[in-house]
Amino acid sequence: MKIFDPHHIQPGWPAWWQHFKQAIKMSSLMIGSGLLGLVHALVPFFLPEFLALASARIQWMLDENN
């Protein structure tokens, strides 16, 4: 894993903007899933299948971007 990679995305604003939108979307989904997972841990009957669905969606998004 690299900490800093100047060639991670193509140069230019369009590539940067697309990367920014994808990163925000993925981060929001992960944070939201984590928060709802904590609620589910306290109340197991609340959204019993949500974490499995969120995990599958995150995996699909990662596969789609590669």
Phi and psi restraints in degrees (range 20) as a CNS / XPLOR table:
assign (resid 1 and name C) (resid 2 and name N)
       (resid 2 and name CA) (resid 2 and name C) 1.0 -92.2 20.0 2
assign (resid 2 and name N) (resid 2 and name CA)
       (resid 2 and name C) (resid 3 and name N) 1.0 142.4 20.0 2
assign (resid 2 and name C) (resid 3 and name N)
       (resid 3 and name CA) (resid 3 and name C) 1.0 -85.1 20.0 2
assign (resid 3 and name N) (resid 3 and name CA)
       (resid 3 and name C) (resid 4 and name N) 1.0 -37.5 20.0 2
assign (resid 3 and name C) (resid 4 and name N)
       (resid 4 and name CA) (resid 4 and name C) 1.0 -137.4 20.0 2
assign (resid 4 and name N) (resid 4 and name CA)
       (resid 4 and name C) (resid 5 and name N) 1.0 124.1 20.0 2
assign (resid 4 and name C) (resid 5 and name N)
       (resid 5 and name CA) (resid 5 and name C) 1.0 -134.6 20.0 2
assign (resid 5 and name N) (resid 5 and name CA)
       (resid 5 and name C) (resid 6 and name N) 1.0 101.8 20.0 2
assign (resid 5 and name C) (resid 6 and name N)
       (resid 6 and name CA) (resid 6 and name C) 1.0 -67.3 20.0 2
assign (resid 6 and name N) (resid 6 and name CA)
       (resid 6 and name C) (resid 7 and name N) 1.0 -11.6 20.0 2
assign (resid 6 and name C) (resid 7 and name N)
       (resid 7 and name CA) (resid 7 and name C) 1.0 -108.1 20.0 2
assign (resid 7 and name N) (resid 7 and name CA)
       (resid 7 and name C) (resid 8 and name N) 1.0 22.3 20.0 2
assign (resid 7 and name C) (resid 8 and name N)
       (resid 8 and name CA) (resid 8 and name C) 1.0 -63.7 20.0 2
assign (resid 8 and name N) (resid 8 and name CA)
       (resid 8 and name C) (resid 9 and name N) 1.0 -38.5 20.0 2
assign (resid 8 and name C) (resid 9 and name N)
       (resid 9 and name CA) (resid 9 and name C) 1.0 -128.6 20.0 2
assign (resid 9 and name N) (resid 9 and name CA)
       (resid 9 and name C) (resid 10 and name N) 1.0 164.6 20.0 2
assign (resid 9 and name C) (resid 10 and name N)
       (resid 10 and name CA) (resid 10 and name C) 1.0 -67.2 20.0 2
assign (resid 10 and name N) (resid 10 and name CA)
       (resid 10 and name C) (resid 11 and name N) 1.0 149.9 20.0 2
assign (resid 10 and name C) (resid 11 and name N)
       (resid 11 and name CA) (resid 11 and name C) 1.0 -68.9 20.0 2
assign (resid 11 and name N) (resid 11 and name CA)
       (resid 11 and name C) (resid 12 and name N) 1.0 152.7 20.0 2
assign (resid 11 and name C) (resid 12 and name N)
       (resid 12 and name CA) (resid 12 and name C) 1.0 111.7 20.0 2
assign (resid 12 and name N) (resid 12 and name CA)
       (resid 12 and name C) (resid 13 and name N) 1.0 155.6 20.0 2
assign (resid 12 and name C) (resid 13 and name N)
       (resid 13 and name CA) (resid 13 and name C) 1.0 -65.0 20.0 2
assign (resid 13 and name N) (resid 13 and name CA)
       (resid 13 and name C) (resid 14 and name N) 1.0 -39.6 20.0 2
assign (resid 13 and name C) (resid 14 and name N)
       (resid 14 and name CA) (resid 14 and name C) 1.0 -59.7 20.0 2
assign (resid 14 and name N) (resid 14 and name CA)
       (resid 14 and name C) (resid 15 and name N) 1.0 -42.9 20.0 2
assign (resid 14 and name C) (resid 15 and name N)
       (resid 15 and name CA) (resid 15 and name C) 1.0 -67.7 20.0 2
assign (resid 15 and name N) (resid 15 and name CA)
       (resid 15 and name C) (resid 16 and name N) 1.0 -41.1 20.0 2
assign (resid 15 and name C) (resid 16 and name N)
       (resid 16 and name CA) (resid 16 and name C) 1.0 -62.7 20.0 2
assign (resid 16 and name N) (resid 16 and name CA)
       (resid 16 and name C) (resid 17 and name N) 1.0 -45.6 20.0 2
assign (resid 16 and name C) (resid 17 and name N)
       (resid 17 and name CA) (resid 17 and name C) 1.0 -63.1 20.0 2
assign (resid 17 and name N) (resid 17 and name CA)
       (resid 17 and name C) (resid 18 and name N) 1.0 -42.4 20.0 2
assign (resid 17 and name C) (resid 18 and name N)
       (resid 18 and name CA) (resid 18 and name C) 1.0 -63.5 20.0 2
assign (resid 18 and name N) (resid 18 and name CA)
       (resid 18 and name C) (resid 19 and name N) 1.0 -43.6 20.0 2
assign (resid 18 and name C) (resid 19 and name N)
       (resid 19 and name CA) (resid 19 and name C) 1.0 -62.7 20.0 2
assign (resid 19 and name N) (resid 19 and name CA)
       (resid 19 and name C) (resid 20 and name N) 1.0 -42.4 20.0 2
assign (resid 19 and name C) (resid 20 and name N)
       (resid 20 and name CA) (resid 20 and name C) 1.0 -59.2 20.0 2
assign (resid 20 and name N) (resid 20 and name CA)
       (resid 20 and name C) (resid 21 and name N) 1.0 -47.9 20.0 2
assign (resid 20 and name C) (resid 21 and name N)
       (resid 21 and name CA) (resid 21 and name C) 1.0 -62.5 20.0 2
assign (resid 21 and name N) (resid 21 and name CA)
       (resid 21 and name C) (resid 22 and name N) 1.0 -43.1 20.0 2
assign (resid 21 and name C) (resid 22 and name N)
       (resid 22 and name CA) (resid 22 and name C) 1.0 -65.5 20.0 2
assign (resid 22 and name N) (resid 22 and name CA)
       (resid 22 and name C) (resid 23 and name N) 1.0 -40.7 20.0 2
assign (resid 22 and name C) (resid 23 and name N)
       (resid 23 and name CA) (resid 23 and name C) 1.0 -66.1 20.0 2
assign (resid 23 and name N) (resid 23 and name CA)
       (resid 23 and name C) (resid 24 and name N) 1.0 -41.1 20.0 2
assign (resid 23 and name C) (resid 24 and name N)
       (resid 24 and name CA) (resid 24 and name C) 1.0 -64.7 20.0 2
assign (resid 24 and name N) (resid 24 and name CA)
       (resid 24 and name C) (resid 25 and name N) 1.0 -43.6 20.0 2
assign (resid 24 and name C) (resid 25 and name N)
       (resid 25 and name CA) (resid 25 and name C) 1.0 -61.8 20.0 2
assign (resid 25 and name N) (resid 25 and name CA)
       (resid 25 and name C) (resid 26 and name N) 1.0 -46.9 20.0 2
assign (resid 25 and name C) (resid 26 and name N)
       (resid 26 and name CA) (resid 26 and name C) 1.0 -65.8 20.0 2
assign (resid 26 and name N) (resid 26 and name CA)
       (resid 26 and name C) (resid 27 and name N) 1.0 -43.9 20.0 2
assign (resid 26 and name C) (resid 27 and name N)
       (resid 27 and name CA) (resid 27 and name C) 1.0 -63.1 20.0 2
assign (resid 27 and name N) (resid 27 and name CA)
       (resid 27 and name C) (resid 28 and name N) 1.0 -42.2 20.0 2
assign (resid 27 and name C) (resid 28 and name N)
       (resid 28 and name CA) (resid 28 and name C) 1.0 -62.9 20.0 2
assign (resid 28 and name N) (resid 28 and name CA)
       (resid 28 and name C) (resid 29 and name N) 1.0 -42.4 20.0 2
assign (resid 28 and name C) (resid 29 and name N)
       (resid 29 and name CA) (resid 29 and name C) 1.0 -64.1 20.0 2
assign (resid 29 and name N) (resid 29 and name CA)
       (resid 29 and name C) (resid 30 and name N) 1.0 -41.6 20.0 2
assign (resid 29 and name C) (resid 30 and name N)
       (resid 30 and name CA) (resid 30 and name C) 1.0 -67.6 20.0 2
assign (resid 30 and name N) (resid 30 and name CA)
       (resid 30 and name C) (resid 31 and name N) 1.0 -43.8 20.0 2
assign (resid 30 and name C) (resid 31 and name N)
       (resid 31 and name CA) (resid 31 and name C) 1.0 -65.3 20.0 2
assign (resid 31 and name N) (resid 31 and name CA)
       (resid 31 and name C) (resid 32 and name N) 1.0 -46.3 20.0 2
assign (resid 31 and name C) (resid 32 and name N)
       (resid 32 and name CA) (resid 32 and name C) 1.0 -61.3 20.0 2
assign (resid 32 and name N) (resid 32 and name CA)
       (resid 32 and name C) (resid 33 and name N) 1.0 -41.3 20.0 2
assign (resid 32 and name C) (resid 33 and name N)
       (resid 33 and name CA) (resid 33 and name C) 1.0 -63.7 20.0 2
assign (resid 33 and name N) (resid 33 and name CA)
       (resid 33 and name C) (resid 34 and name N) 1.0 -41.1 20.0 2
assign (resid 33 and name C) (resid 34 and name N)
       (resid 34 and name CA) (resid 34 and name C) 1.0 -63.4 20.0 2
assign (resid 34 and name N) (resid 34 and name CA)
       (resid 34 and name C) (resid 35 and name N) 1.0 -42.4 20.0 2
assign (resid 34 and name C) (resid 35 and name N)
       (resid 35 and name CA) (resid 35 and name C) 1.0 -65.5 20.0 2
assign (resid 35 and name N) (resid 35 and name CA)
       (resid 35 and name C) (resid 36 and name N) 1.0 -43.7 20.0 2
assign (resid 35 and name C) (resid 36 and name N)
       (resid 36 and name CA) (resid 36 and name C) 1.0 -68.5 20.0 2
assign (resid 36 and name N) (resid 36 and name CA)
       (resid 36 and name C) (resid 37 and name N) 1.0 -29.4 20.0 2
assign (resid 36 and name C) (resid 37 and name N)
       (resid 37 and name CA) (resid 37 and name C) 1.0 -64.5 20.0 2
assign (resid 37 and name N) (resid 37 and name CA)
       (resid 37 and name C) (resid 38 and name N) 1.0 -37.8 20.0 2
assign (resid 37 and name C) (resid 38 and name N)
       (resid 38 and name CA) (resid 38 and name C) 1.0 -65.6 20.0 2
assign (resid 38 and name N) (resid 38 and name CA)
       (resid 38 and name C) (resid 39 and name N) 1.0 -40.9 20.0 2
assign (resid 38 and name C) (resid 39 and name N)
       (resid 39 and name CA) (resid 39 and name C) 1.0 -63.6 20.0 2
assign (resid 39 and name N) (resid 39 and name CA)
       (resid 39 and name C) (resid 40 and name N) 1.0 -42.9 20.0 2
assign (resid 39 and name C) (resid 40 and name N)
       (resid 40 and name CA) (resid 40 and name C) 1.0 -62.5 20.0 2
assign (resid 40 and name N) (resid 40 and name CA)
       (resid 40 and name C) (resid 41 and name N) 1.0 -35.0 20.0 2
assign (resid 40 and name C) (resid 41 and name N)
       (resid 41 and name CA) (resid 41 and name C) 1.0 -63.0 20.0 2
assign (resid 41 and name N) (resid 41 and name CA)
       (resid 41 and name C) (resid 42 and name N) 1.0 -35.6 20.0 2
assign (resid 41 and name C) (resid 42 and name N)
       (resid 42 and name CA) (resid 42 and name C) 1.0 -81.3 20.0 2
assign (resid 42 and name N) (resid 42 and name CA)
       (resid 42 and name C) (resid 43 and name N) 1.0 -33.7 20.0 2
assign (resid 42 and name C) (resid 43 and name N)
       (resid 43 and name CA) (resid 43 and name C) 1.0 -127.6 20.0 2
assign (resid 43 and name N) (resid 43 and name CA)
       (resid 43 and name C) (resid 44 and name N) 1.0 84.5 20.0 2
assign (resid 43 and name C) (resid 44 and name N)
       (resid 44 and name CA) (resid 44 and name C) 1.0 -60.2 20.0 2
assign (resid 44 and name N) (resid 44 and name CA)
       (resid 44 and name C) (resid 45 and name N) 1.0 -24.5 20.0 2
assign (resid 44 and name C) (resid 45 and name N)
       (resid 45 and name CA) (resid 45 and name C) 1.0 -84.5 20.0 2
assign (resid 45 and name N) (resid 45 and name CA)
       (resid 45 and name C) (resid 46 and name N) 1.0 -2.9 20.0 2
assign (resid 45 and name C) (resid 46 and name N)
       (resid 46 and name CA) (resid 46 and name C) 1.0 -88.4 20.0 2
assign (resid 46 and name N) (resid 46 and name CA)
       (resid 46 and name C) (resid 47 and name N) 1.0 118.5 20.0 2
assign (resid 46 and name C) (resid 47 and name N)
       (resid 47 and name CA) (resid 47 and name C) 1.0 50.0 20.0 2
assign (resid 47 and name N) (resid 47 and name CA)
       (resid 47 and name C) (resid 48 and name N) 1.0 62.2 20.0 2
assign (resid 47 and name C) (resid 48 and name N)
       (resid 48 and name CA) (resid 48 and name C) 1.0 -63.5 20.0 2
assign (resid 48 and name N) (resid 48 and name CA)
       (resid 48 and name C) (resid 49 and name N) 1.0 -25.3 20.0 2
assign (resid 48 and name C) (resid 49 and name N)
       (resid 49 and name CA) (resid 49 and name C) 1.0 -107.1 20.0 2
assign (resid 49 and name N) (resid 49 and name CA)
       (resid 49 and name C) (resid 50 and name N) 1.0 3.8 20.0 2
assign (resid 49 and name C) (resid 50 and name N)
       (resid 50 and name CA) (resid 50 and name C) 1.0 -62.7 20.0 2
assign (resid 50 and name N) (resid 50 and name CA)
       (resid 50 and name C) (resid 51 and name N) 1.0 -45.9 20.0 2
assign (resid 50 and name C) (resid 51 and name N)
       (resid 51 and name CA) (resid 51 and name C) 1.0 -64.7 20.0 2
assign (resid 51 and name N) (resid 51 and name CA)
       (resid 51 and name C) (resid 52 and name N) 1.0 -36.7 20.0 2
assign (resid 51 and name C) (resid 52 and name N)
       (resid 52 and name CA) (resid 52 and name C) 1.0 -65.8 20.0 2
assign (resid 52 and name N) (resid 52 and name CA)
       (resid 52 and name C) (resid 53 and name N) 1.0 -42.0 20.0 2
assign (resid 52 and name C) (resid 53 and name N)
       (resid 53 and name CA) (resid 53 and name C) 1.0 -66.9 20.0 2
assign (resid 53 and name N) (resid 53 and name CA)
       (resid 53 and name C) (resid 54 and name N) 1.0 -41.9 20.0 2
assign (resid 53 and name C) (resid 54 and name N)
       (resid 54 and name CA) (resid 54 and name C) 1.0 -64.6 20.0 2
assign (resid 54 and name N) (resid 54 and name CA)
       (resid 54 and name C) (resid 55 and name N) 1.0 -41.1 20.0 2
assign (resid 54 and name C) (resid 55 and name N)
       (resid 55 and name CA) (resid 55 and name C) 1.0 -62.6 20.0 2
assign (resid 55 and name N) (resid 55 and name CA)
       (resid 55 and name C) (resid 56 and name N) 1.0 -42.6 20.0 2
assign (resid 55 and name C) (resid 56 and name N)
       (resid 56 and name CA) (resid 56 and name C) 1.0 -64.6 20.0 2
assign (resid 56 and name N) (resid 56 and name CA)
       (resid 56 and name C) (resid 57 and name N) 1.0 -39.0 20.0 2
assign (resid 56 and name C) (resid 57 and name N)
       (resid 57 and name CA) (resid 57 and name C) 1.0 -65.8 20.0 2
assign (resid 57 and name N) (resid 57 and name CA)
       (resid 57 and name C) (resid 58 and name N) 1.0 -43.1 20.0 2
assign (resid 57 and name C) (resid 58 and name N)
       (resid 58 and name CA) (resid 58 and name C) 1.0 -62.0 20.0 2
assign (resid 58 and name N) (resid 58 and name CA)
       (resid 58 and name C) (resid 59 and name N) 1.0 -43.9 20.0 2
assign (resid 58 and name C) (resid 59 and name N)
       (resid 59 and name CA) (resid 59 and name C) 1.0 -62.4 20.0 2
assign (resid 59 and name N) (resid 59 and name CA)
       (resid 59 and name C) (resid 60 and name N) 1.0 -41.7 20.0 2
assign (resid 59 and name C) (resid 60 and name N)
       (resid 60 and name CA) (resid 60 and name C) 1.0 -61.9 20.0 2
assign (resid 60 and name N) (resid 60 and name CA)
       (resid 60 and name C) (resid 61 and name N) 1.0 -42.8 20.0 2
assign (resid 60 and name C) (resid 61 and name N)
       (resid 61 and name CA) (resid 61 and name C) 1.0 -65.0 20.0 2
assign (resid 61 and name N) (resid 61 and name CA)
       (resid 61 and name C) (resid 62 and name N) 1.0 -39.3 20.0 2
assign (resid 61 and name C) (resid 62 and name N)
       (resid 62 and name CA) (resid 62 and name C) 1.0 -66.5 20.0 2
assign (resid 62 and name N) (resid 62 and name CA)
       (resid 62 and name C) (resid 63 and name N) 1.0 -42.1 20.0 2
assign (resid 62 and name C) (resid 63 and name N)
       (resid 63 and name CA) (resid 63 and name C) 1.0 -66.0 20.0 2
assign (resid 63 and name N) (resid 63 and name CA)
       (resid 63 and name C) (resid 64 and name N) 1.0 -37.0 20.0 2
assign (resid 63 and name C) (resid 64 and name N)
       (resid 64 and name CA) (resid 64 and name C) 1.0 -65.9 20.0 2
assign (resid 64 and name N) (resid 64 and name CA)
       (resid 64 and name C) (resid 65 and name N) 1.0 -33.5 20.0 2
assign (resid 64 and name C) (resid 65 and name N)
       (resid 65 and name CA) (resid 65 and name C) 1.0 -84.7 20.0 2
assign (resid 65 and name N) (resid 65 and name CA)
       (resid 65 and name C) (resid 66 and name N) 1.0 -6.2 20.0 2
